[in-house]
Amino acid sequence: MPGTQTATENGPMDRRRPNRLIHEKSPYLLQHAENPVNWFPWGDEAFSRARKEDRPVFLSIGYATCHWCHVMAHESFEDLAVAALLNEYFVCIKVDREEHPDIDNVYMAICQMMNGQGGWPLTIIMTPEKMPFFAATYLPKVSRFGMDGLLDILSRITTLWREQRNTLFLSAESIASAIRSLQPGSPGTSSPDERMMDDAFGHLALQFDPENGGFGTAPKFPSPHIMVFLIRYWYRTGNDQALHMAKKTLRAIRDGGIYDQIGFGLHRYSTDARWSVPHFEKMLYDQALMVIACTEAYQATKDPLFCRMAREIITYVSRDMTSPEGSFFSAENADSEGGEGAYYTWTRDELETALGHEEASRAAEAFTILPGGNYPDANGRYKKNIPRRPSDDPKGIRESGLPAGTDVLRERLFAVRSKRPRPSKDDKVLADWNALFCIGLAHAARAFGERTYADSARGALTFILSRMRSPDGGLYHRYRDGEAGILGYADDYAFTIRALVALYEVTYDVYLLSEAIALHRYFIDHFWDPEAGGFFSVSDRAEVVIARRKEWYDGAVPSSNSVACENLLLLSRLTGDPDAEERAAVLSRWFQRVMHHAPASCAWFLIALDFALGPSREIVIAGDPGNEQTDAMIHALHARYLPRTVMLQRPAGPAGDPVVAIAPFTRELVAQNGVTTAYVCSGHACRLPAKDIAGVLSDLEAGFGK
């Protein structure tokens, strides 16, 4: 097998030992540890070698569940001819983009700038000083159909490096200068207002697909954070179209092939406009964001479909993506034995074998399993089926769950499917993605009154705070195989802080709030830009590649600055800290400067802006934990849709001292005459204290602070 033939230091094939990646923790890097290419991990050793031997650097960036990364690996990186050329004339580096989003973000921006598009695998060729002069995504081994092949490109660059190196260096410097110039400057002079949200909604309305839900054409990504913004926009403005767009999209996703109808969970994206044919890998961050969106949709509409969908996704992650220690794994592959999607697809004959003729007919109707298949394979042949809900069933699961008996059939199909060879799992633990799922768990625990979800979130956050904490109080980004490593990025801090606050507002354990504040202080000290505002993606202790960047637009996950802006506002309300609110104002003015051309690309910032513009509410429940009246009041408030609201619990006596220490304004907010008392404030004004649920709900029904 070619992949077992490895490379020595300078090129000749060595059948006895793997390359340097064998010592790495990343599942993606380990997939390439027995390539004949003499791969290095990112680090000083590789670049020192490139300078010493006067060679360009060949950088390949991907991730463990990337289908086209696997294709390029099999075509090229396991090929002896390609390996010989790479080993002779280049120093070769492999990077897992999920371990090093800082490196990936810089070089992906360069690829997009040079080619107008990007993606993975990402191929960069650069100087030993990390200055790129060539960028591409997937490359075939040999040229075909007008696409240059890797062998031809490597040969040309080898010649240019030898004969026209100054041209390459000038190109690299020009590219680096251009990417540095893309960094946003100082904050704007005026504060953003509701018009920014109106503009974003207008952009989304123009892109909305009224027939299929979602935005634009194929491929379609779920983008659940856009659904959350639309629901918040509806709540603020009463614009029913915004709510319709969110509901239509969530329902279409739940009905489509992008949703795993048999085992639950969300595939990464749909290759078609109807959500029917997915790219089959499953990413933890997609599950997290969809739980948040479905929970919000359920609270706003009380449609049981959205509750069911959130619970199903949590079931999937709990069952298939949770480590014995309580943390969450990163992803599941699209590929398994039989090719991409083989684990998830069915023929009608397989259905008959699994269920028998009569029940197979019922399942075929419920999940659109056709005798000739419901989608074409790579050769245009119809044979397999991707389970999905019938497009001509206007209700189906919408109101009352699957038709009677279908859940039993689904469970039987799941049992049969579970015996198939599974896709591989990327079992590294990432702090940011774990925290994002904890936010979803906390929201679901609050909305559904499900204590086990809060316990699951606590377990994962405890793992982060105990196993992924650096000696100086910061965070590490990645944990795998008993070892934490890689200095935390802005996403790790922003998402973990948000998760701690979200879980505090379920459990009212003041320890969670104190940990959020401690991480927030570290985040400010090491990531905040005191000159221009905003948070850098890497800390002041990390390596800077070409430019120390700030992320502002939402991609597959919300940007760190968007979530950080929300955190600043939440902490300012929960603690009474004016510095946090002022910093949020600076950050919002910075966003106004960078996002005016594409407001819809910053949905999570707009969620924070909605909170900032208010009116917002602060509710302090003065009462002891475990007290029946206290618990009943909290439960009643949790069951309601209350965006732009923060809640604190202030126990009586010494038990309340830690809360007063964090939020001094609660010192005088005590239970009156020993009876649980609610203090509801908005816009620097408070209602009279309420001693029963009816009084609190009356304030809310009257629109106080809405």
N, C-alpha and C positions, 0 to 999 in steps of 0.2 A: 504494500500500500504506500503511495507516495508520501502520505503524511507522516510515515514513520522514519523517513530519511531526513536527517537533520544536517545542520550546517556547522562547520568549524568557524574559527575566528574570521578567516578571510575568504571563505567561499566553498572549498571542496566539501563534498557531502560526507557526513559522518553518520553511520547507521547506529551508533552506540548510545548517543545521548541527546536529550531534547535541548531546545534553546533556553535562553534566560527566563522566558515567561513561566517556566515550570515552577519558579519560586514565588509567583504572584498569587494574590487572593482572588482576583477578579475571575469569575467564570468565563467571561469573554476572552480574556488573555490566556487562560488555561486551554481554551478551545484551540489556540494557535501555538501551544507550547511544543508540539511535535511537527510543526511545519518545517520544511527544509529551509525556509527563510530564516536568517540569523536575526530574529527579532530581539530588540531591546525594549524594556519598559521605558516610559518617559523618565528622564533623570540625567544627572550630570555625566554619568558614565557614557551614555550614547553621544552627547554633544561634544564631550572631550575627545572621544574617538573620531568623530567627524572632523573636528579641527585638526587633530594630529595627523589623520590620513588624508586630509584635504578632499573630503567627499561631500556631496550634497546629502541631505536627510530626506528619506522617504517616510512620511507619516501616514498611517492608516488609522482612522477613528471609526468605531462602530459600537455595537452592544450585543449582548449574548443572544437576544431573541430577534435580531434583525435578519429577515429572510434574505435580502440581497447581499448582506455581509457574508452569509453562508455561501451564497452562489459564487461570489468573487473569491472567497477562500478556496473553494473546491476547484474552480477554474484556474486560478493563478497562484495562490500562495501554497498550494500543495503540488504545484507543477515544478519539475526540476529545472526546466529551461528558464522560467521566470525567476526562480530562486537563485540560479547561478548568476543571472544578470544583476539582480538586486544585491546579492552578497558581494559581487566583485566591485561594483561601482557606487554603492550607496550604503549609508548607515540607516537601518530600518527600525522604526519605532511603532509599536502598537499602543493605542490608548482606548480605554473603555470610557465612552462619553458619559456614562452614568457615574463613574468614579471621579472623572475630571471634567465637569461641565464648564469650568473656567477655560480650559484649553479648547474644548469643543466650540464654545461660544465665539471665541476670537476667530478661529479658523473657519467656522461655518459662516460667520459674517463676511469674511474675505471671499469665500467661495460664492456666496450670493451676490456680492458686489462684482465679482469678475464674470460670473456666468448667468446672473439673473435668477438663479435657483440654487437650492441646496438639498441635502439629504444624506442618508447613510447607506453604504459605507462612504466616508469622506476621505478623499485622497489628496494629500498635500505634499508638494516637493519644495524644499526650502534650503537656505544656507545653514551652516552650523550655528549661526547667530539667531536662528529661529525666524528668519525673514522669508516668507513664502514668495515664490515666483510662478507656481503652477498649482491649480486647484481644480478638482473634479469630484464627481460622486462615483457611482459604479462604473467600472471600465471592463469591457470584455478582454480576454487574453489576447485575441488577435482582432484586427480591424474588420468591421463588418457593417454593411448598410449605412455607410457614411459616418460611423462612430469609430474614432481612433481606438486601437487596441493598446493594452498596457505594454506589450513588447515593443511596439513601434514608438510609443511615447518615451519609454525608458532609453531606447537607443538614441533618439533625437536629443534628449536632455543630456545624455552622457557626452555627445559630441559638442553640444553648446557649452557645457561645463568646461570642456577641454579647450575649446577654440574661441568662444565668445562670452567668457565669464562676466566681463564688465556689463554686457547687455543684461544678463540675468540679475546682477547686483543692482543695476539701476531700476529694473522692473520691480525687484523686491522692495527697494526703498520707497518707490512711488506707491506701492500697494500699502506698505506699513503706514506711510504718511496719511494716506486716504482713510484708513481705518481709524487712526487716531483722531482725525478731524470729525468723525461721526459722533464723537462723544458730546452729549448735551452740555451746555454751559451753565451759567448761574440761573437761579430761579427768576421767573417773570416778576413783574412789578404789581400785577393785580391778581386777586384771588379768583379761582374758578367758580362758576355759578351753575345754576340749573341748565343753562343753555348747552353746556358741555354734555349733559345727559341727554338732552333733546337731540343734539347732533348725533350722538352715538345711536340712539334709537332710530333716527332717520336713516342712518347708514345700514343698520341691521334690517329695517323694514324693506329697503330696496333690494337687499341680498336674499331675503327670505324666500324659500321655496314653498309656495302655498299648497302644492299638491303632496309633497313628500316630507315636509318639515325640514329643518336645518337651513343652512345658508350657503348660497352658491351652488355649484354643480359638483360632479365627482372629481376627485375623491372627497368624501365628507368625513370630518372629524366631529366627535360628539360635542366638544367644547361646553361642558356643563356649566362653567362659570358664567357663560353668556346667559344661560337660562336663569341663573340666580339674579343677575342684573335686571333682566326683563321682568321678573316677578317683583323685584324691589321698585322698578320704574312704574309698574302697574299700581303698586300700593301707594306710591307717592302721587301719581297723576290721575289714577282712575282710568287709564287708557286700556280698554279691554283688548285691543289688538296685541299689546305687549304680552298680556297673559295668554292669549290664544297662541301666539308664536312659541312661547315656552312649552305650553301643554301639548301642542301639536308635535313639536320636535321630540319631547320626552316619550310620548305615546308611540310615535313612529319608530324610535330607537328600540323601545321595549317589544314591539311587534316584529322587528326586522331580524335578519340574519346576523347583524352586528352584535345582537344580544344572544348569549348562549341559552337557548330555550330549554335545553335538557339539564345542564349543570349550573346555570346562572353565571353572572359576570358578563363583563363587557369586553369585546374585542377592540383592537386599537383604532381602526377606522374602517369605513366602507369604501370599496373601490368603485361603487356605483352611486347614483343619486338617490336610490330608493332604500338605502340601508340594507340591501339584500345580501351582498357578497362582501364579507369582511376580509381584511388582512388579519389573520387569526391570532396573533399574539395577544396576550392579556397583560396589561401593565397595572401595577398597583395604583399609580396616580389616577388613572381613569376610573377605577373602582371608587376611590376616595371622593373625587369630585362629583361623580354621579350620585353617590349617597347624599352628599350635601345638597345637590340640586333637587333630588327627589324628596328629601325631607322638607325642604323649603316649599316645594310645590304642594306637598300634602298639607302642610300647615296653612298655606294660603287658600287651598281649595277644598280640603277634606276629601279629595278623590282617593278611594282606597287603593287604586292602581299604584299610585306613587309610594304609598306606604309599603305595599307588597314588593315593589321593585327595589326599594332601599333595603328591605329585610333580605331579599334574595341575594343581593350583592354582598351583604355582610355575611350571609350563610356561606357563599362561595369562598370569600377570603378567610373566614374562620376555619373552614374545612380544608382548603387546599393551599393556602398561602401563609399560614401561621406557624412560626417556629415553636419548638417545645418551651423556649424561654418566654414566649408571648410577644415577640416582635414579628414583623411581617416581611415576607420575602418580596423581591422586586418585580418578578415577571414570570410568565410562562411562554414558552416558545410557540411559534406558529407551526413549526415542522415537527413531525414525528415519523415513525416507520410508515412508509406509504406516501410521504410527501406533505406539502403544506395543507393543513386543514383536515388531514386524513382522520384524525382522532374525532373530529366533530361532525363529519358528514355521514349520510346514510343512503343506501339504495333501498328500493321498495322490497327487494328480496330479504335484505337484512332485517327490515321491520317485521316481515312475515315470520322469519325465524325466531325473532325475539319475542313476539307477542301472539303469534297465531293469526289466522286470516281475519277473523271478525274484529279483534281489537286492533290489529294492524290497520284496518280500514279506518277505524275511528281516529287512531293516532295520525294517519296520513292526512286526514281532513283537518285535524287540529294544527298540524305542523307543516302543511303544504309539501308532503312527501309524494312526488310524482313518479309514475312508473319509468318515465324517460329522463328523470332528473330535472332539477329546477334552476341549474346554472351550468354554463359551459366550462369545461376544463381548458387547460392551456392550448389544446389542439382544436378547440371549438366543438368538442363532443359533449353531449348531454348524457350523464349517467348517474352522477351523485346528486344528493340533495342537502342543502343547508336548511335545517329546521327554522321555520319562521311562521308567524301568524298569517292567515289568509288576508290578502289586501282588500277583499270584498266583504269582510266581516266588520261592520262599523262599530260593533260593541265588543264581542269576544271577551277579552280579559278586562275591558275598560272599567266595568262597574262591579262585577261580582266575581272576579277571578276567572280562571280557565273554566270552560264548560264542564259540567258535572262529570266526574270520573277521570278527567284528563290528567289531574295531578298524579293519580295512581299509575296511569300509563307512562307518564314522564319519569316517575321514580323507577319503574321497571326498565325503561330505556337507559336511564342513568346507570343502573346496576350492570346492564350489559356493556355499556360503553366503558365503564370503569375497568373492565377486563382487557381493553385494548392497550397497546403500548402507548404510554403517555408522552406528550411533549416534554422536553427537558425544562427544568425550572432554574431560573436565576435566583439562587438562594442567598445572595448578599443582602444585607440590611442597610438601607439608606436612611439617615436621620430625617431628611426632609420629606421623603415619601411616606415614611412611617407616621410622622407628625400629621401629614395631610390626611391620612386615613383616620387618625385619632380625632381630628376635627369632625369628620363625618360621623364617627361613632358617637362623639359627644352630642352632636346635633340630634342624631337618631335617638339616643338615650333620653334626651330631654323631650323630644316631640312624642315619642311612643311610650314613655314611662318604662323603658326597658333597662333595668339595672345592669344586666349582664353586659350590655354594650359599654356602659361606663366602666365596668370592671376590666373589660378588654382594653379600652383606651388607657386606663391607669397602668395596666401591665406593660403595654408598649412604651408609654412615657417613662415609666420606672426603668425600663431597659435602657432607654436613651440616656437618662440622667445618671445612671449608675455604671453602664458598660461602655458608653460612648462619650464620656466626659474627659476632657484633657486636664492635665495637672493644674493649669492656671484658671480653671473654671469655665473654659470654653467647651466647644463640642468638636467631636470628630464626625466626619461625613459618612464613613463606611465601616461596617462591622461584618466580618466573615471568618469562619473557622477559628473562633475563639480570640480574634484580634481586631481591635479598633484601629483605624488609621485614616490618614488624609485630613488635614485641617478643615474644619467646617466652613462651608460657604454661607453667603447671605441667606439663601433659601433655608438652610438648616436652622438658622436662628429665627428667622421670621415665622416659619411654619411651626416650629416647636413652641415659640412664645404664644402663637395663636391657639395651638392645641391646649396648652396649659390653661389659658384663659377660658376656652370653651368648656373644658372639663371642670374648672372651678365653678362655672355657672350651672353645672349639673349637681355637683357634690357639695359645694361650698366649703371645701377643705382648703383652709387658708394657706397651707403649705404649697399648694399648686400655684396660687397667686404670688407667693413670695419667690418661688423658683422662676416664674415668668419675669418678675421684676429684676432678679439677679441676672438672668440671661439678657434681658433688655439692656441693662447697663453695660454688660460686656459688648453687646452688639453696637451700641453707641460708641463706646471707646475705641473699637477696632475697625469699624466699617463706615462710620459716618464721615461724609466729606464736609469739613467745617468751612471750606471756602465757597463751594457751589451748592451745597445741600445734596441730599440723596445718599443712599447707601451703595458703596462699592460691592461688587460681587464677591471679591476676595478680601481677606483681612489685611491689615498693615503688616502682618508677619508672613504673608504668603508670597510665593514667586509671582511676579508679574510678567505675563507673556505679551509683548508688544505694547499693550495699553491696559491700565487698570479700569475696567469697564463697569458701567452701571446698567442693569437690565430694567427696562421700564414697560415693555409690551408683554402681554400675556401670550405665551405659546401653548404647549401642551399643558403646562401648569401656570398658575398666576405668577407674575413677577414678584421678586422679593420686595421691591419697593412698594408695590401695590398692597401686599399683605402687611408690610411694615407700617404703612400709613394707617391702615385700619387698627393695627396694634397700638399705635401711638394714641389714637382717639379713644380706644377702649380703656387703655390704662389711665389716660387723663381723667376719664369719667369715674373709673373704679377707685382711683386713689386720690383724686383731686389735685393731681400734679400739673400745674400750668405750663411747665417746661415741655412736657410731652405734647400738649396741645399746640404750643408755639412751633415745635419741631414739625408737627403734622401740617401746620399752615405753610411752613417753608417747603415741605415736600410736595404739597398740593400745588404751590406756585411753580415748582420745578416741573411737575407733570403737565401743567398748562402749557409750558413752553415746548415740551417735546412731543405732545400727543395731538396737537391741534389738527394735523393732517389726517389722523386715523384714530378718532376717539373710540371707535368700537373695538380697537385692539387692546384696550385697557379696561376690560369689564370689571376686574376686581378693584381697581382704583376707583371706578365710578361707584361701586358698592360702598367704599370708604367715604367718597365724596357725599353720597346720599346721607350717610350717618353724620358727616360734618355739618352739612347744611341744615340738618334737622327738619322739624323739631325732634329732638331725641329725649329719652326719658332715663332717669336713674331711679331704681326702686331698691330700697333698703328694707329687708324683712328683719325686724328686731324680734328674735325669738330663738329658743334653744333647739338645736338639732334633735330630732327624735320626738319632739313635742307634736302631738296629734294636730293641733291647730296650725302650727308652723308648717308641718309637712303638707297639710291640706291646702294652705294658701300657696305654697310654692308649686304644688302639683297643678293647681288651677291656672297659675300664670304660665307654667311650662306648656300647658296644652294649647295656649293661644298663640296666634301668629303675631309676634312682637318684634319686628325689626327695629333698628335704631333704639334698642333698649338694653341697658345693662342692669344686672341684679347683684346685690350683695346680701349676705346674711350676717347679722350682728348678734351673736349670743350675749346673754346677760353675764355680768360678773367677770371674774378673771378669764373665763373662756373667750370673752370678747376682746381681751387686750391685744392679741395678735392682729385682729381686724383693725382696731383703732390705730395700732402702730403703722399699718400700711395705708389706712384711709382715715386720717385724723378727723375728717368732717363727720364721721359716724359716732364720735364720742358722746354726743347728747341724744343720739337717735336710739332710744331704748324702749323696751316693752313697757307699756303703760299699765300700771296696776297688775303686773305679772301676766298680762294678756298679750299674745303675739300682736305686733303692731306693724303696719306697712307705711313707709314714707315714700310718696311718689312725687318726684320733682321733674321739672322740665323748664328749659330756658331761664335758669337761675331763679325759678320760683317753685314753691312746693304747695301741694294741697294739704289740707288738714290730715293728721294721721288717721289711718283707717284701722279698725280693730277686727274687721271680719272680711271674708272674701267678697261679700256683696259690695262693701264699700270700695274696695280696690277695683273691682270690675266695673263699678259705676263710674269711677274716674276714667277708666279706659274707654268705656262705651261712650262717654261724653266727649271723647276725642282729645282728652288732655294729653298734649305732647304728640299727637298723631302727625 
